[in-house]
Amino acid sequence: MVKKKTETLHIPEAPQRPGDKPDFGNWPWTPEDLNILKTDCSADDTREHASGLVRVLNNEHEALGQWNPNLKPEELIIGLEYMLRLRIFDERMMKMQRTGKLSFYMRSYGEEAIAIAQTMALENQDWLFPTYRQPGAQFVRGRDMVSMICHCIGNEEDNVKGRQMPVHYTYREGRYISVSSPVGTQFSQAIGVALASKYKQLDEVTITWIGDGASAEGDYHYALNFASIFKAPVILNVVNNQWAISTHSNFASGIQNFATRGLPYGIPSIRVDGNDFLALYSVTKWARQRASQNLGPTHIEVLTYRAGAHSSSDDPSRYRPKDSSDFWPGGDPINRLKMHLIKIGMWTEEKHLELEKKLDSEVMDAYKEAVKFGDLANGPYPSSDSIFTEVYETPPWHLLEQWDEMKRWRDE
């Protein structure tokens, strides 16, 4: 009898596990490697940019290369303040969660530059389809922290009336579309809105983000196909922060390069340093120009590292080295921009400490104001009537019957 060859299923393994020494290697890419492209370039023209890495800030905190957006120092300081505000806000919200004042939270630790730099590069009329790690875009669009905390607590001033989990923000005034728990769905939705803007001949561009793990979903590929065929004015970002909860990014792509996946769809694709504020701003500004010139979508891999836990329910020390983020070659986005401003003589460590204290005080004041409208433990909570409102302009008969039944039970 001939024995059959035994084959085992290949299961990807994370590069390092708890107890290992983190090693990401040294980045070979420098800010002067890649030229800035013409906006009417083809997908094939971007092959080097998809396999390389667009950087502006070098390891000595200098801004170099053709992708340097040459922002004024005042604009950089605004960006630094937004990022620092988000980090301090996140830290305070985590403390609230740990003390039972908040049920669940997700930080953007190590990824603050992404939504903030990219939203600053857009116009106010542009649409934002975020994940739960782009709340900083709301600061750029003018949302106040009291409103954000009320949502996270789920009190009577929560603008979504308790219908969403904490940190699943929506901000109508800022064109910040509701965060969705099912991952990947926002890619297709963003393209629908982008095509609607194009049909109406409006100067509106849509930007959206998903994580590396979500790019393994079918929604990602459907979206790229639609965006390519219909030349949607959309910016498609895959935020490769290396981890989808406890699953390493090598489960989402066998080639460990997410930018190049847009090339077979005929979409110009770029990989950018996600901890480099200036590079993010520049690439996004370029992508918006393409979209506004009716040249179609841009596909971007934002290469970064999730420095903290996936959420308040996660313990990353169980599946990766505890100090792994300290070894990430991209460093920390806040520190890099701070050091650049110091390098050009527009910032100091003293100013930075003063700003930290000021922002921490603002966050605490916002929390004290938010809990006046209720907290998680004691309420008051949104009315149960909100289950039936704000969906239909005129509720259909079967919902009216259920609403009446609920009122009877509630009144009794």
C-alpha positions as CSV (number, residue, x, y, z in Angstrom):
1,M,0.0,0.0,0.0
2,V,1.3,3.4,-1.0
3,K,1.3,5.9,1.9
4,K,-0.1,9.3,1.2
5,K,2.1,12.2,1.8
6,T,1.2,14.0,5.0
7,E,0.6,17.7,4.6
8,T,0.0,20.1,7.4
9,L,-2.0,23.3,7.2
10,H,0.2,26.4,7.3
11,I,-0.8,28.7,10.2
12,P,1.0,32.1,10.3
13,E,2.9,32.9,13.5
14,A,3.5,36.3,14.9
15,P,7.2,37.5,14.5
16,Q,7.6,37.8,18.3
17,R,5.7,36.5,21.3
18,P,5.8,37.4,25.0
19,G,9.3,37.0,26.3
20,D,11.0,37.5,22.9
21,K,13.0,40.6,22.1
22,P,11.2,42.8,19.7
23,D,13.0,43.3,16.4
24,F,11.5,45.2,13.4
25,G,14.8,45.6,11.7
26,N,16.1,49.0,10.5
27,W,14.0,50.9,8.0
28,P,15.9,51.3,4.7
29,W,13.6,54.2,3.5
30,T,14.6,57.9,3.8
31,P,12.6,61.1,3.0
32,E,14.5,61.7,-0.2
33,D,13.9,58.3,-1.8
34,L,10.6,58.9,-3.5
35,N,9.6,61.8,-5.8
36,I,6.3,63.5,-5.6
37,L,4.0,62.2,-8.4
38,K,1.8,64.0,-10.9
39,T,-1.8,63.8,-9.9
40,D,-2.8,62.2,-13.2
41,C,-0.3,59.3,-12.8
42,S,-1.4,55.8,-13.4
43,A,-1.4,52.9,-11.0
44,D,1.7,51.5,-12.6
45,D,3.5,54.9,-12.0
46,T,3.1,54.3,-8.2
47,R,4.7,50.9,-8.0
48,E,7.8,52.3,-6.2
49,H,5.7,54.3,-3.9
50,A,3.6,51.3,-3.0
51,S,6.6,49.1,-2.2
52,G,8.7,51.9,-0.6
53,L,7.7,54.3,2.2
54,V,6.9,58.0,1.9
55,R,8.6,59.9,4.7
56,V,9.3,63.6,5.3
57,L,10.8,63.6,8.8
58,N,14.1,61.8,9.1
59,N,15.7,60.3,12.2
60,E,17.2,63.7,13.1
61,H,13.8,65.3,13.0
62,E,14.5,67.3,9.8
63,A,11.8,67.7,7.1
64,L,13.3,66.7,3.8
65,G,12.3,65.5,0.3
66,Q,9.8,66.4,-2.4
67,W,6.8,65.3,-0.2
68,N,7.5,68.0,2.4
69,P,4.3,70.0,2.5
70,N,6.1,73.0,3.9
71,L,3.5,73.8,6.4
72,K,3.8,76.9,8.5
73,P,5.0,76.4,12.1
74,E,1.7,77.7,13.4
75,E,-0.1,74.9,11.5
76,L,2.3,72.3,12.9
77,I,1.6,73.5,16.5
78,I,-2.1,73.2,15.9
79,G,-1.6,69.6,14.7
80,L,0.6,68.9,17.8
81,E,-2.1,70.3,20.1
82,Y,-4.8,68.1,18.5
83,M,-2.6,65.0,18.9
84,L,-1.7,65.8,22.5
85,R,-5.3,66.6,23.3
86,L,-6.4,63.2,21.9
87,R,-3.7,61.3,23.9
88,I,-4.6,63.0,27.2
89,F,-8.4,62.6,26.5
90,D,-7.8,58.9,25.9
91,E,-5.8,58.5,29.1
92,R,-8.6,60.1,31.1
93,M,-11.3,58.0,29.5
94,M,-9.3,54.8,30.3
95,K,-9.1,55.9,33.9
96,M,-12.9,56.4,33.9
97,Q,-13.4,53.0,32.4
98,R,-11.2,51.4,35.1
99,T,-13.1,53.1,37.9
100,G,-16.5,51.9,36.5
101,K,-17.6,55.3,35.1
102,L,-17.4,54.0,31.6
103,S,-18.2,50.6,30.2
104,F,-15.8,50.3,27.4
105,Y,-13.1,52.3,25.7
106,M,-10.6,52.2,22.8
107,R,-7.5,54.4,22.6
108,S,-5.6,55.7,19.6
109,Y,-2.3,55.5,21.4
110,G,0.6,55.7,18.8
111,E,-1.8,56.4,16.0
112,E,-2.8,60.0,16.8
113,A,-1.2,61.5,13.7
114,I,-3.3,59.5,11.3
115,A,-6.8,61.0,11.5
116,I,-5.6,64.4,12.6
117,A,-3.0,65.0,9.9
118,Q,-5.2,63.5,7.2
119,T,-8.3,65.5,8.2
120,M,-6.3,68.7,8.4
121,A,-5.3,68.1,4.8
122,L,-8.9,67.9,3.6
123,E,-11.6,70.5,3.1
124,N,-14.5,71.0,5.7
125,Q,-17.1,69.7,3.2
126,D,-15.3,66.4,2.8
127,W,-16.9,63.2,4.2
128,L,-15.2,61.1,6.9
129,F,-15.9,57.4,7.3
130,P,-13.7,56.4,10.3
131,T,-13.0,53.4,12.4
132,Y,-12.9,53.6,16.2
133,R,-9.3,54.8,16.1
134,Q,-9.9,58.0,14.2
135,P,-11.8,60.1,16.9
136,G,-9.1,62.8,16.6
137,A,-10.7,63.9,13.3
138,Q,-13.6,65.3,15.4
139,F,-11.2,67.8,17.1
140,V,-10.2,69.0,13.7
141,R,-13.8,69.5,12.7
142,G,-14.6,71.4,15.9
143,R,-16.5,68.9,18.2
144,D,-16.2,69.7,21.9
145,M,-15.1,67.1,24.4
146,V,-18.2,67.4,26.5
147,S,-20.3,66.1,23.7
148,M,-17.8,63.2,23.1
149,I,-17.8,62.2,26.8
150,C,-21.6,62.3,26.9
151,H,-21.7,59.8,24.1
152,C,-19.1,57.5,25.8
153,I,-21.1,57.6,29.1
154,G,-24.4,57.1,27.4
155,N,-26.2,59.8,29.3
156,E,-29.3,61.8,28.2
157,E,-27.1,64.2,26.2
158,D,-25.6,61.3,24.1
159,N,-26.2,62.4,20.5
160,V,-26.9,58.8,19.5
161,K,-29.2,58.1,22.5
162,G,-27.3,55.0,23.6
163,R,-27.8,53.2,20.3
164,Q,-24.0,52.7,19.9
165,M,-21.2,51.4,22.0
166,P,-18.9,53.9,23.6
167,V,-16.3,55.4,21.1
168,H,-18.6,54.6,18.2
169,Y,-19.0,58.3,17.6
170,T,-21.0,60.1,15.0
171,Y,-20.8,63.9,14.4
172,R,-23.3,65.2,11.8
173,E,-22.0,68.8,11.9
174,G,-18.5,67.6,11.1
175,R,-19.5,65.1,8.4
176,Y,-18.1,62.3,10.6
177,I,-20.1,59.3,9.8
178,S,-21.0,56.8,12.6
179,V,-18.3,54.3,13.5
180,S,-19.4,50.8,12.7
181,S,-18.7,47.7,14.9
182,P,-18.8,45.3,11.8
183,V,-15.3,45.9,10.4
184,G,-14.8,46.8,6.8
185,T,-18.3,47.9,5.9
186,Q,-17.4,51.6,5.8
187,F,-15.2,51.2,2.7
188,S,-18.2,50.4,0.4
189,Q,-20.4,53.0,2.1
190,A,-17.7,55.7,1.6
191,I,-17.6,54.9,-2.1
192,G,-21.4,55.3,-2.3
193,V,-21.2,58.7,-0.8
194,A,-18.3,59.7,-3.0
195,L,-20.2,58.7,-6.1
196,A,-23.3,60.6,-4.9
197,S,-21.1,63.7,-4.6
198,K,-19.7,63.1,-8.0
199,Y,-23.2,62.7,-9.5
200,K,-24.3,66.0,-7.9
201,Q,-21.1,67.6,-9.3
202,L,-20.1,68.8,-5.8
203,D,-16.6,69.6,-4.7
204,E,-16.6,66.9,-2.0
205,V,-14.1,64.1,-1.4
206,T,-14.7,61.1,0.9
207,I,-12.0,59.6,3.0
208,T,-12.2,56.3,4.8
209,W,-10.0,54.0,7.0
210,I,-10.0,50.3,7.8
211,G,-7.4,48.2,9.7
212,D,-5.1,45.6,8.3
213,G,-7.3,42.8,9.7
214,A,-10.4,44.2,8.1
215,S,-8.7,44.2,4.7
216,A,-9.1,40.4,4.7
217,E,-12.9,41.0,4.5
218,G,-14.7,40.8,1.2
219,D,-15.9,44.4,1.6
220,Y,-12.4,45.7,1.0
221,H,-12.2,44.0,-2.4
222,Y,-15.7,45.0,-3.4
223,A,-14.9,48.6,-2.5
224,L,-11.6,48.7,-4.5
225,N,-13.4,47.3,-7.5
226,F,-16.2,49.8,-7.4
227,A,-13.9,52.7,-6.7
228,S,-11.7,51.8,-9.7
229,I,-14.5,51.2,-12.2
230,F,-16.5,54.3,-11.4
231,K,-13.5,56.6,-10.5
232,A,-15.0,57.5,-7.2
233,P,-13.5,60.7,-5.5
234,V,-12.4,58.7,-2.5
235,I,-9.3,58.2,-0.4
236,L,-9.0,54.6,0.8
237,N,-6.7,54.0,3.8
238,V,-5.6,50.7,5.2
239,V,-4.1,51.4,8.6
240,N,-1.6,48.6,9.1
241,N,-0.9,48.8,12.8
242,Q,0.4,45.2,12.8
243,W,-2.4,43.7,15.0
244,A,-6.1,43.0,14.6
245,I,-6.8,42.5,18.3
246,S,-4.5,39.5,19.0
247,T,-4.1,38.4,15.4
248,H,-0.9,39.6,13.6
249,S,-1.2,41.3,10.2
250,N,0.3,38.2,8.5
251,F,-3.2,36.6,8.8
252,A,-4.6,39.4,6.5
253,S,-1.9,39.4,3.8
254,G,0.6,36.9,2.8
255,I,3.0,39.5,1.3
256,Q,3.0,41.9,4.3
257,N,2.5,44.9,2.0
258,F,-1.0,46.3,1.9
259,A,-0.3,49.2,-0.5
260,T,0.5,47.0,-3.5
261,R,-2.9,45.3,-3.2
262,G,-4.5,48.3,-4.8
263,L,-2.4,48.1,-8.0
264,P,-4.2,45.2,-9.7
265,Y,-7.4,47.2,-9.4
266,G,-5.8,50.0,-11.4
267,I,-5.7,52.4,-8.4
268,P,-2.6,54.6,-7.7
269,S,-1.3,53.2,-4.4
270,I,1.1,54.7,-1.8
271,R,2.6,53.4,1.5
272,V,3.2,56.2,4.0
273,D,4.9,56.4,7.4
274,G,1.9,56.6,9.7
275,N,3.8,58.2,12.5
276,D,5.1,61.1,10.4
277,F,2.6,64.0,10.6
278,L,4.1,65.8,7.6
279,A,4.1,62.8,5.3
280,L,0.5,61.9,6.2
281,Y,-0.6,65.4,5.5
282,S,1.3,65.6,2.2
283,V,0.1,62.3,0.8
284,T,-3.5,63.0,1.8
285,K,-3.4,66.5,0.2
286,W,-2.1,65.0,-3.0
287,A,-4.8,62.3,-3.0
288,R,-7.5,64.9,-2.4
289,Q,-6.2,66.9,-5.4
290,R,-6.5,63.8,-7.6
291,A,-10.0,63.2,-6.4
292,S,-11.1,66.8,-6.9
293,Q,-9.7,66.7,-10.5
294,N,-12.0,63.8,-11.3
295,L,-9.0,61.4,-11.5
296,G,-10.5,58.8,-9.2
297,P,-9.5,57.0,-6.0
298,T,-6.2,56.7,-4.2
299,H,-5.3,53.7,-2.1
300,I,-3.0,54.3,0.9
301,E,-1.3,51.9,3.3
302,V,-0.6,53.8,6.6
303,L,2.3,51.9,8.2
304,T,2.2,52.3,11.9
305,Y,2.1,50.3,15.2
306,R,-0.7,50.0,17.8
307,A,1.3,51.0,20.8
308,G,-1.5,50.1,23.3
309,A,-4.1,47.5,23.8
310,H,-6.8,46.9,21.2
311,S,-9.4,48.0,23.8
312,S,-10.1,48.2,27.5
313,S,-11.0,44.5,27.3
314,D,-7.6,43.5,25.8
315,D,-4.3,42.5,27.4
316,P,-1.6,42.6,24.7
317,S,1.1,41.3,27.0
318,R,-0.5,37.8,26.5
319,Y,0.3,37.7,22.8
320,R,3.3,40.1,22.1
321,P,6.3,41.4,23.9
322,K,5.3,43.9,26.5
323,D,7.6,46.7,25.3
324,S,7.2,46.1,21.6
325,S,6.1,49.6,20.7
326,D,9.3,51.0,22.1
327,F,11.2,49.3,19.2
328,W,9.0,50.4,16.4
329,P,11.2,52.2,13.8
330,G,8.6,54.9,13.2
331,G,8.8,56.1,16.8
332,D,6.0,58.1,18.5
333,P,4.1,60.6,16.3
334,I,3.7,63.2,19.0
335,N,7.3,63.1,20.0
336,R,8.5,63.3,16.4
337,L,6.5,66.4,15.6
338,K,7.5,68.0,18.9
339,M,11.2,67.3,18.2
340,H,10.8,68.7,14.7
341,L,9.3,72.0,16.0
342,I,12.1,72.2,18.6
343,K,14.7,71.6,15.8
344,I,13.4,74.5,13.8
345,G,13.3,76.8,16.9
346,M,9.5,77.0,17.2
347,W,8.9,74.9,20.3
348,T,10.5,74.0,23.7
349,E,10.1,71.3,26.3
350,E,8.8,74.0,28.7
351,K,6.0,74.9,26.2
352,H,5.2,71.3,25.7
353,L,4.7,70.7,29.5
354,E,2.6,73.9,29.7
355,L,0.4,72.6,26.9
356,E,0.0,69.2,28.5
357,K,-1.1,70.8,31.8
358,K,-3.6,73.1,29.9
359,L,-5.1,70.2,28.0
360,D,-5.3,67.9,31.0
361,S,-7.3,70.7,32.8
362,E,-9.6,71.1,29.8
363,V,-10.3,67.3,29.7
364,M,-11.1,67.3,33.4
365,D,-13.4,70.3,33.1
366,A,-15.1,68.6,30.2
367,Y,-15.7,65.5,32.2
368,K,-17.1,67.4,35.1
369,E,-19.5,69.2,32.7
370,A,-20.5,66.0,31.0
371,V,-21.5,64.1,34.2
372,K,-23.9,66.9,35.1
373,F,-26.1,65.3,32.4
374,G,-25.8,61.8,34.0
375,D,-23.3,59.0,34.3
376,L,-23.1,55.3,33.7
377,A,-23.9,54.2,37.2
378,N,-26.7,56.6,38.1
379,G,-28.2,58.0,34.8
380,P,-30.4,59.7,33.8
381,Y,-30.2,57.8,30.5
382,P,-31.8,58.5,27.2
383,S,-35.6,57.9,27.1
384,S,-36.7,54.4,26.1
385,D,-38.9,56.2,23.5
386,S,-35.7,56.8,21.5
387,I,-35.8,53.2,20.5
388,F,-38.6,54.1,18.1
389,T,-37.6,57.6,17.0
390,E,-35.1,59.2,14.5
391,V,-35.3,56.3,12.1
392,Y,-38.6,57.0,10.2
393,E,-40.0,60.4,9.7
394,T,-43.4,58.8,10.3
395,P,-43.1,55.5,12.2
396,P,-45.0,52.6,10.5
397,W,-48.1,51.0,12.1
398,H,-46.3,48.0,13.4
399,L,-43.7,50.1,15.2
400,L,-46.4,52.3,16.7
401,E,-48.1,49.2,18.1
402,Q,-44.8,48.1,19.7
403,W,-44.2,51.6,21.0
404,D,-47.6,51.6,22.7
405,E,-47.0,48.2,24.2
406,M,-43.7,49.4,25.6
407,K,-45.3,52.5,27.1
408,R,-47.9,50.3,28.9
409,W,-45.2,48.1,30.4
410,R,-43.2,51.2,31.4
411,D,-46.1,53.0,33.0
412,E,-47.1,50.0,34.9
